[in-house]
Amino acid sequence: MAVNSNFLVKVTDAKLSDVQKALQAAGISIRSIIEVHKEETEAAAQ
């Protein structure tokens, strides 16, 4: 029986499409990916 799970993943300097491709390459079936928040960090500003 399949189980639907929800995860929150925090990344640095990655695009949504990069995350999707990495998950698919690991054999993980993706139902949806939603960007909920984006902020510029101090390290990224320099």
N, C-alpha and C positions, 0 to 999 in steps of 0.2 A: 504494500500500500504506500502510495506517495504521500509525503508530508510537506505542506507549504510552510516555509519559515521566512521570517523577516529579520534582516540584519542591518545594522548601521555601520558603515565603513568610513573611516576618516583617512584621507590621503593628502599628501603634499605634492604639488606640481604634477598632477595627473588629470587628464581629461576624462570625461565620462566614458567616451568611446574606448579609451585605454583600459579602464577598469572592466568594461564589458568584455573586451577581447581577452583579457587575462583570465577572467572567470570562465569564459567559454573554452579557452585553451586548457583549463584545469578540469574540464568535463562537467562544469556546473551549468545547469539549465536556468536561464534567467527569465523571470516573468515580467519584471519591470525594474528600471533604475530611475530614481528621482533625485535631482539635486535639491537639497533643502536649505543649504546655507553656504555662502562663499565669503571668505574674508582674506584680506591681504595681511600676511604676517610681517613682522619686522624684518626678518631675514630676506624675504622676497622683495621688500621695498628698497634694499640696498643694491 
